[in-house]
Amino acid sequence: MATAKTKSTSTANASSSTTLHGLSPYVEKKNEEYMNENQRKHFKQILQAWRRELMEEVDRTVNHMKDEAANFPDPADRATQEEEFSLELRTRDRERKLIKKIDKTLLRVEDNDYGFCDQCGVDIGIRRLEARPTADLCVDCKTLDEIKEKQITGG
């Protein structure tokens, strides 16, 4: 009996860990055209859900900072709070940039320009887009860009 329960629990965990912002991975149909309406709809839902999650996080941060803002008499406590707020703001700034990138990507979905490499024009691929929905380069072009960047920076 315990084995069956363990098996169903691990199956549930496996399926929940494979969701993308609450959505299941896209299941391609045989001979399906790349970036058809269903695929664009799927990625639009992923991008909108991701954007919504980030915006909720921004709201939580604002509320947290309002609630936690205090003028501590102890300089060490004040410094700790300022450092905590600074880290949160830096994280939110990165997320703000990501939201802009998501918005730009959503426009590409609307313009039927989503899912194709900006440099060479080939299909980026469903699995790559699910791993990085804002990808605008295929794996090969991204790899070349990273190699060039390392050569320029010397790293």
C-alpha positions as CSV (number, residue, x, y, z in Angstrom):
1,M,0.0,0.0,0.0
2,A,2.8,2.4,0.9
3,T,4.5,1.7,-2.4
4,A,1.4,2.8,-4.4
5,K,1.1,6.0,-2.4
6,T,4.8,6.8,-2.9
7,K,4.5,6.1,-6.6
8,S,1.5,8.4,-7.0
9,T,3.2,11.2,-4.9
10,S,6.4,11.0,-7.0
11,T,4.4,11.1,-10.2
12,A,2.5,14.2,-8.9
13,N,5.8,15.9,-8.0
14,A,7.3,15.1,-11.4
15,S,4.4,16.5,-13.2
16,S,4.2,19.7,-11.1
17,S,7.9,20.3,-11.5
18,T,7.6,20.2,-15.3
19,T,5.0,23.0,-15.4
20,L,6.1,26.3,-16.8
21,H,4.6,29.1,-14.7
22,G,1.6,26.8,-14.0
23,L,1.3,25.6,-17.6
24,S,2.2,22.1,-19.0
25,P,4.8,21.8,-21.7
26,Y,3.6,22.0,-25.2
27,V,2.9,18.6,-26.9
28,E,3.7,18.8,-30.5
29,K,1.5,17.0,-33.0
30,K,2.9,15.0,-35.9
31,N,3.6,17.1,-39.0
32,E,2.5,20.2,-37.1
33,E,3.6,23.5,-38.6
34,Y,6.2,25.4,-36.4
35,M,4.9,28.4,-34.6
36,N,1.3,27.9,-35.5
37,E,-1.5,29.6,-33.7
38,N,-1.7,26.9,-30.9
39,Q,2.0,27.2,-30.2
40,R,1.9,31.1,-30.2
41,K,-1.0,30.9,-27.9
42,H,0.9,28.5,-25.6
43,F,3.9,30.8,-25.4
44,K,1.8,33.9,-25.0
45,Q,0.2,32.2,-21.9
46,I,3.6,31.3,-20.5
47,L,4.9,34.8,-21.0
48,Q,1.8,36.4,-19.5
49,A,1.9,34.1,-16.5
50,W,5.6,34.8,-16.0
51,R,5.0,38.6,-16.2
52,R,2.1,38.3,-13.7
53,E,4.3,36.4,-11.3
54,L,7.0,39.1,-11.5
55,M,4.5,41.9,-11.0
56,E,3.1,40.2,-7.9
57,E,6.7,40.0,-6.6
58,V,7.1,43.7,-7.2
59,D,3.9,44.4,-5.2
60,R,5.1,42.1,-2.4
61,T,8.4,44.0,-2.2
62,V,6.7,47.4,-2.0
63,N,4.4,46.2,0.7
64,H,7.2,44.5,2.6
65,M,9.4,47.6,2.5
66,K,6.5,49.8,3.7
67,D,5.7,47.4,6.5
68,E,9.4,46.8,7.5
69,A,10.6,50.4,7.2
70,A,11.7,51.6,10.6
71,N,14.1,54.0,11.9
72,F,16.2,51.8,14.1
73,P,18.2,53.6,16.8
74,D,21.0,51.0,16.6
75,P,23.3,51.8,13.6
76,A,24.0,48.1,13.0
77,D,20.2,47.3,12.8
78,R,19.7,50.2,10.5
79,A,22.6,49.1,8.3
80,T,21.3,45.5,8.1
81,Q,17.8,46.8,7.0
82,E,19.3,49.1,4.4
83,E,21.4,46.3,3.0
84,E,18.4,44.0,2.9
85,F,16.4,46.7,1.1
86,S,19.3,47.3,-1.3
87,L,19.4,43.6,-2.2
88,E,15.7,43.5,-2.8
89,L,15.7,46.6,-4.9
90,R,18.6,45.2,-7.0
91,T,16.6,42.0,-7.5
92,R,13.5,44.0,-8.5
93,D,15.6,46.1,-10.9
94,R,16.7,42.9,-12.7
95,E,13.1,41.7,-12.7
96,R,12.0,45.1,-14.1
97,K,14.4,44.6,-17.0
98,L,13.1,41.1,-17.5
99,I,9.5,42.4,-17.6
100,K,10.5,44.8,-20.4
101,K,12.0,41.8,-22.2
102,I,8.9,39.8,-21.7
103,D,6.8,42.7,-23.1
104,K,9.0,42.9,-26.1
105,T,8.7,39.2,-26.6
106,L,4.9,39.4,-26.3
107,L,4.9,41.9,-29.1
108,R,6.9,39.5,-31.3
109,V,4.3,36.8,-30.6
110,E,1.5,39.2,-31.7
111,D,3.5,40.1,-34.9
112,N,4.0,36.4,-35.7
113,D,7.8,37.0,-35.4
114,Y,8.3,34.8,-32.4
115,G,10.3,31.6,-32.3
116,F,12.8,32.4,-35.1
117,C,16.4,33.3,-34.6
118,D,17.2,37.1,-35.0
119,Q,20.5,36.3,-36.6
120,C,20.0,33.4,-39.0
121,G,16.2,33.0,-39.2
122,V,16.0,29.3,-38.3
123,D,13.5,27.9,-35.8
124,I,14.6,28.4,-32.2
125,G,12.7,25.3,-31.2
126,I,9.8,24.5,-28.8
127,R,12.0,23.0,-26.0
128,R,14.5,25.9,-26.0
129,L,11.6,28.4,-25.9
130,E,10.1,26.6,-23.0
131,A,13.4,26.7,-21.2
132,R,13.9,30.4,-22.1
133,P,10.7,31.9,-23.4
134,T,12.4,35.2,-24.2
135,A,15.1,33.6,-26.4
136,D,15.6,35.4,-29.7
137,L,18.6,33.4,-30.9
138,C,18.9,29.7,-31.8
139,V,21.4,27.6,-29.8
140,D,24.1,27.8,-32.5
141,C,24.0,31.6,-32.8
142,K,23.8,32.1,-29.0
143,T,26.8,29.8,-28.6
144,L,28.8,31.8,-31.3
145,D,27.8,35.1,-29.5
146,E,29.1,33.7,-26.2
147,I,32.4,32.6,-27.8
148,K,32.8,36.0,-29.4
149,E,32.0,37.7,-26.1
150,K,34.6,35.6,-24.2
151,Q,37.2,36.5,-26.8
152,I,36.5,40.2,-26.6
153,T,36.5,40.3,-22.7
154,G,39.3,37.9,-22.4
155,G,37.4,35.6,-20.1
